[in-house]
Amino acid sequence: MFSLAFVRERWRELAFGFTMCLCSSFGQTFFISLFSGQIRAEFGITDGEFGSIYSAGTLASAAVLIWAGRLVDRFRLAAMGTGVLAALAMTCVLMSAVWTPLMLVLAIFGLRQFGQGLASHTGITAMARRFSAERGRAVAIAALGHSAGDAALPSIVVAALIFMDWRNVWVAAAVVLVLAIPLTRWLVSERYESERLRKQPDAPDLGDQTGHTVAAMLREASFWFCIPALLTPSFVYTGLIFHQVTMAQSKGWPLTVLAGSYVAFATAALCAVIFTGPLVDKTGARRLVPFFLTPLALSCLVIWGFEGLWAAPLFMVFLGINGGMTQVLLGAVWAELYGVKHLGAIRALGQALMVFSTGLAPAAFGLLIDAGTSIGTIALAAAGYCVLASGLGALAPEPNPTPQHQRNTKA
């Protein structure tokens, strides 16, 4: 499991990853969708229209992220973290002041770019690059930041909306992010980095390293077989959670019950993260690709088949198990398959594709809802797609070694 010596020795880097993932919550779908009712009412728009606005901002974010995600290969972590959190804080202020649909698109673009995109990307890439033998554990600890946000923020937001306007909640989020900046800078300060290099001159992120370029990765059959499975959680999760208010209404669930069920989601995700991290280190992330969508398929079947209040936390438990597994798997699988030399660029592409899929989901699900398709029918179709994507992942061949790796092997 998790070695105390490992945590004690590298706790500052691990805390950096955790904090960046926690701060990414303000740009995650589960957080933004909590304001769906207020936003739709204030702008007089439908589920499908809000989903389309959300998709437009998210798809634009995905396009920019392909370039922006490479910056983590070029800048020190302290500078990267500061820039990302500062930009996310300014976007939260913008979100508090939106008064037109166009401004809403711009605000969502910023939240997705700097929150879901770069904050999470920076934290997870740092873990995947800086740790080798314990990469799965490091990514798992950073991913606990996602679980902490999932557990705490929904209930906090629902309670806050009772006492204050929804716009003021976004101002509060900006304040939290500003306070997090000096913490992240201290965790990976230049002095600490110099000391780390002195103690660990052959750390995984130093010196000559082998690894596929993005172009080489795109020529690998393994990438095309695995990518449907790796993108499925973001698409299905976003589609369901973005329309969680509508889903709760269709099932007869009070929103407080669904918000309270995020505790079950976070607990399940936490357990999955703790279990999956050591498992990845032991068996490899690649071997888990055909299996990790099973809990997601089960969560969709719960939505399709049940309506009792008890179904809400059960749905969240299965969704959380998949979420925890996905966080660790996506953090480790790119480094495992394609090396760490160009990891920032490779993860940027993977993250951009993931954001792209989250951008399609709200509009696709929303338009289906507007057309009269029930949430249960949509969930059943999603479960079927999980099975199909898992089958493709099971058929994926091993990637070819890089030319540098071949030369090293011959030598």
C-alpha positions in Angstrom: 0.0 0.0 0.0 1.2 3.5 0.8 4.6 3.7 2.5 4.9 6.3 5.2 8.5 6.7 4.3 7.6 7.5 0.7 5.1 10.1 1.8 7.4 11.6 4.4 10.3 11.9 1.9 8.3 13.5 -0.9 5.3 15.1 0.8 5.8 18.5 -0.6 5.6 17.4 -4.2 2.7 15.1 -3.3 0.9 18.0 -1.6 1.5 20.2 -4.7 -0.3 17.6 -6.8 -3.1 17.2 -4.3 -3.6 21.0 -4.1 -3.7 21.5 -7.8 -6.2 18.8 -8.3 -8.4 20.1 -5.5 -8.3 23.6 -7.0 -9.3 22.2 -10.4 -12.7 21.5 -8.8 -13.9 25.1 -9.6 -13.7 24.2 -13.3 -15.1 20.7 -13.0 -18.6 19.9 -14.3 -19.9 18.8 -11.0 -19.2 22.2 -9.5 -20.4 24.3 -12.4 -23.6 22.3 -12.9 -24.7 23.1 -9.3 -25.5 26.5 -10.6 -27.4 25.2 -13.6 -30.9 26.0 -12.2 -30.0 29.6 -11.4 -28.2 30.2 -14.7 -31.0 28.8 -16.8 -33.6 30.8 -14.9 -31.6 34.1 -15.1 -30.9 33.8 -18.8 -34.2 32.1 -19.7 -32.6 29.1 -21.5 -33.4 25.4 -21.7 -31.3 22.4 -20.8 -30.2 22.0 -24.4 -29.4 25.6 -24.8 -27.3 25.8 -21.7 -25.7 22.5 -22.7 -24.8 24.0 -26.0 -23.3 27.1 -24.4 -21.3 24.9 -22.0 -20.1 22.7 -24.9 -19.0 25.7 -26.9 -16.8 27.0 -24.1 -15.5 23.5 -23.4 -14.7 22.7 -27.0 -12.8 25.9 -27.4 -10.9 25.0 -24.2 -10.0 21.6 -25.6 -8.5 23.2 -28.8 -6.3 25.6 -26.8 -5.3 23.0 -24.3 -3.4 21.0 -26.9 -0.9 23.9 -27.0 -1.3 25.2 -23.4 -0.7 21.8 -21.9 2.8 21.7 -23.3 3.8 24.6 -21.1 4.3 22.2 -18.2 7.3 20.8 -20.1 8.9 24.3 -20.2 8.2 26.1 -17.0 9.1 25.4 -13.4 6.2 24.0 -11.4 6.0 27.0 -9.1 5.6 29.4 -12.0 3.1 27.1 -13.8 1.0 26.6 -10.7 0.9 30.3 -10.0 -0.1 31.2 -13.5 -2.8 28.6 -13.7 -4.4 29.4 -10.3 -4.3 33.1 -10.9 -6.0 32.8 -14.2 -8.6 30.4 -12.7 -9.3 33.0 -9.9 -9.8 35.8 -12.5 -12.2 33.5 -14.4 -14.2 32.9 -11.3 -14.6 36.7 -10.9 -15.7 36.9 -14.5 -18.3 34.1 -13.8 -19.7 36.2 -11.0 -20.3 39.1 -13.3 -21.7 37.5 -16.5 -24.7 39.2 -17.9 -24.9 37.9 -21.5 -24.7 34.4 -23.1 -21.5 35.4 -24.8 -19.8 36.3 -21.5 -21.1 33.0 -20.2 -19.3 31.1 -23.0 -16.1 33.0 -22.2 -16.4 32.3 -18.5 -17.0 28.6 -19.1 -14.0 28.5 -21.5 -11.8 29.9 -18.7 -13.1 27.6 -16.0 -12.6 24.6 -18.2 -9.2 25.7 -19.5 -7.6 26.6 -16.2 -9.6 24.4 -13.9 -10.5 21.0 -15.4 -7.7 21.4 -18.0 -4.5 23.0 -16.7 -4.8 22.8 -12.9 -5.4 19.0 -13.0 -2.9 18.6 -15.9 -0.2 20.3 -14.0 -0.6 18.4 -10.8 -1.0 14.9 -12.4 1.8 15.4 -15.0 4.2 16.5 -12.2 3.4 13.2 -10.3 3.7 11.0 -13.4 7.1 12.6 -14.4 8.7 12.8 -11.0 7.9 9.3 -9.8 8.7 6.0 -11.5 8.5 2.9 -9.4 5.8 4.5 -7.3 4.1 6.5 -10.1 0.7 4.9 -9.4 0.8 5.8 -5.7 2.0 9.4 -6.4 -0.8 9.9 -8.9 -3.3 8.4 -6.5 -2.3 10.8 -3.7 -2.6 13.8 -6.1 -6.0 12.5 -7.3 -7.3 12.5 -3.7 -7.6 16.3 -4.3 -10.3 15.5 -6.8 -12.0 13.3 -4.3 -11.8 16.0 -1.6 -13.5 18.5 -3.9 -16.2 16.0 -4.8 -16.9 15.3 -1.2 -16.9 18.8 0.2 -17.9 21.3 -2.4 -21.5 20.2 -3.4 -22.9 20.4 0.1 -21.0 23.6 0.7 -22.4 25.2 -2.4 -26.0 24.0 -1.8 -25.8 25.4 1.7 -24.2 28.7 0.5 -26.9 29.2 -2.1 -29.5 29.4 0.8 -27.8 32.4 2.2 -26.2 34.2 -0.7 -26.7 34.9 -4.4 -25.0 32.4 -6.8 -22.7 35.1 -8.1 -21.2 35.7 -4.7 -20.3 32.0 -4.4 -18.0 32.5 -7.4 -16.3 35.4 -5.7 -15.7 33.2 -2.7 -14.1 30.6 -5.0 -11.8 33.2 -6.4 -10.7 34.2 -2.9 -9.9 30.5 -2.1 -7.8 30.2 -5.2 -5.8 33.4 -4.4 -5.0 32.0 -1.0 -3.8 28.8 -2.5 -1.2 30.5 -4.7 1.5 31.1 -2.0 1.0 27.6 -0.7 1.7 25.9 -4.0 4.7 28.2 -4.6 6.2 27.2 -1.3 5.6 23.5 -1.8 7.8 23.5 -5.0 10.0 26.5 -4.3 13.3 27.0 -6.1 15.1 26.3 -2.9 13.3 23.0 -2.4 13.8 22.0 -6.1 17.6 22.7 -5.8 17.7 20.5 -2.7 15.7 17.8 -4.4 18.1 17.7 -7.4 21.1 17.5 -5.0 19.6 14.5 -3.2 18.1 12.8 -6.3 20.4 13.6 -9.3 18.9 10.7 -11.3 15.2 11.4 -10.5 12.8 10.3 -13.3 12.3 13.8 -14.7 16.0 14.5 -15.1 18.6 13.8 -17.7 18.1 12.0 -21.0 14.9 10.1 -21.2 13.3 8.0 -23.9 9.7 8.5 -25.0 7.4 8.8 -28.0 6.7 12.2 -29.5 3.1 13.0 -30.1 3.4 12.3 -33.8 4.9 8.8 -33.0 2.2 8.1 -30.5 -0.5 8.9 -33.1 1.1 6.3 -35.4 0.6 3.6 -32.7 -2.4 1.3 -33.0 -2.4 1.0 -29.2 -3.4 4.6 -29.0 -6.5 4.3 -31.3 -7.6 1.1 -29.6 -7.3 2.5 -26.0 -8.6 6.1 -26.6 -12.3 5.2 -26.8 -12.2 3.6 -23.4 -10.0 6.4 -21.9 -12.5 9.1 -23.1 -15.7 7.3 -22.1 -15.7 8.2 -18.4 -15.4 12.0 -19.1 -18.2 11.9 -21.7 -20.7 9.8 -19.7 -19.9 11.4 -16.3 -20.2 14.9 -17.7 -23.4 14.2 -19.6 -25.1 12.8 -16.5 -23.7 15.2 -13.9 -24.2 18.3 -16.0 -27.9 17.5 -16.2 -28.1 16.2 -12.6 -30.8 18.7 -11.7 -33.0 17.4 -14.6 -32.1 13.8 -13.7 -33.1 14.4 -10.0 -36.4 15.9 -11.1 -37.2 13.0 -13.5 -36.4 10.5 -10.7 -38.3 12.3 -8.0 -35.1 12.9 -6.0 -34.8 16.1 -3.9 -31.7 17.9 -5.0 -30.5 17.8 -1.4 -30.5 14.0 -1.6 -28.4 14.0 -4.8 -26.0 16.7 -3.3 -25.7 14.6 -0.1 -24.9 11.6 -2.2 -21.6 13.2 -3.3 -20.2 12.1 0.0 -20.9 8.5 -1.1 -19.3 9.4 -4.5 -16.2 10.8 -2.8 -15.9 7.9 -0.3 -16.1 5.4 -3.2 -13.6 7.4 -5.3 -11.2 7.6 -2.3 -11.3 3.9 -1.8 -10.8 3.3 -5.5 -7.9 5.6 -5.6 -6.2 4.0 -2.6 -6.7 0.6 -4.2 -5.8 1.5 -7.8 -2.6 3.3 -7.1 -0.7 0.3 -5.7 -2.4 -1.9 -8.3 -1.1 0.2 -11.1 2.4 0.0 -9.6 2.1 -3.8 -9.4 0.4 -4.8 -12.6 0.6 -1.7 -14.8 -2.0 0.7 -16.0 -2.3 -0.8 -19.4 -3.8 -4.1 -18.0 -6.6 -2.2 -16.3 -7.9 -0.5 -19.4 -10.4 -3.3 -20.4 -11.9 -3.5 -16.9 -12.1 0.0 -15.4 -15.4 1.0 -17.2 -17.4 -1.8 -15.4 -18.4 0.4 -12.5 -19.4 3.2 -14.9 -21.7 0.8 -16.8 -23.2 -0.3 -13.5 -23.9 3.3 -12.5 -25.7 3.8 -15.8 -27.8 0.7 -15.3 -28.9 2.0 -11.9 -30.2 5.2 -13.5 -32.0 3.1 -16.2 -33.6 0.6 -13.8 -34.3 2.2 -10.5 -36.1 5.3 -9.1 -36.1 5.0 -5.2 -34.2 7.4 -3.1 -31.7 4.7 -2.3 -30.7 4.6 -6.0 -29.1 8.1 -5.8 -26.2 7.1 -3.5 -25.9 3.7 -5.2 -25.5 5.5 -8.6 -22.9 7.8 -7.0 -21.0 4.9 -5.4 -20.5 3.2 -8.8 -19.7 6.5 -10.4 -17.2 7.3 -7.7 -15.4 3.9 -8.1 -15.0 4.5 -11.8 -13.9 8.1 -11.1 -11.2 7.1 -8.7 -9.9 4.4 -11.0 -9.9 6.8 -13.9 -8.0 9.5 -12.1 -5.1 7.1 -11.4 -5.2 5.2 -14.7 -5.1 8.4 -16.8 -2.4 9.8 -14.7 -0.1 6.8 -15.2 -1.1 5.1 -18.5 0.5 7.7 -20.9 3.9 7.6 -19.1 3.7 3.8 -19.1 2.9 3.4 -22.7 4.8 6.3 -24.3 7.5 7.4 -21.9 8.1 10.7 -20.0 10.4 12.6 -22.3 7.4 14.3 -24.0 4.9 13.6 -21.3 3.6 17.1 -21.0 2.7 17.3 -24.7 1.3 13.8 -24.8 -0.9 14.3 -21.7 -1.9 17.7 -23.2 -3.3 16.0 -26.2 -5.0 13.3 -24.0 -6.4 16.0 -21.7 -7.6 18.0 -24.7 -9.4 15.0 -26.1 -10.9 14.4 -22.7 -12.1 18.0 -22.4 -13.4 17.8 -26.0 -15.5 14.7 -25.0 -16.8 16.6 -22.0 -17.7 19.5 -24.3 -19.8 17.3 -26.5 -21.7 15.6 -23.7 -23.8 18.4 -22.2 -25.1 19.4 -25.7 -25.7 15.8 -26.8 -27.5 14.8 -23.6 -29.3 18.1 -23.4 -30.6 17.9 -27.0 -31.8 14.4 -26.4 -33.6 15.5 -23.3 -35.2 18.4 -25.2 -36.3 15.9 -27.9 -38.1 13.8 -25.2 -35.6 11.0 -24.6 -35.6 9.9 -21.0 -32.5 10.0 -18.8 -33.0 6.2 -18.3 -32.8 5.5 -22.0 -29.7 7.7 -22.4 -28.0 5.9 -19.5 -28.8 2.5 -21.0 -27.1 3.5 -24.3 -24.1 4.8 -22.3 -23.8 1.4 -20.5 -23.8 -0.3 -23.9 -21.0 2.0 -25.1 -18.9 1.2 -22.0 -19.0 -2.5 -23.0 -17.9 -1.7 -26.6 -15.1 0.6 -25.6 -13.8 -2.0 -23.0 -13.7 -4.6 -25.8 -11.5 -2.3 -28.0 -9.2 -1.6 -25.1 -8.7 -5.4 -24.5 -7.7 -5.8 -28.2 -5.1 -3.0 -28.1 -1.5 -4.1 -29.1 1.6 -3.1 -27.2 3.2 0.1 -28.5 6.4 -0.2 -30.5 9.6 0.8 -28.6 11.1 4.2 -29.4 14.3 4.3 -31.5 16.3 5.5 -28.5 15.0 2.6 -26.4 15.9 0.2 -29.2 19.5 1.5 -29.3 19.8 1.2 -25.5 18.5 -2.4 -25.7 21.1 -3.3 -28.3 23.9 -1.7 -26.3 
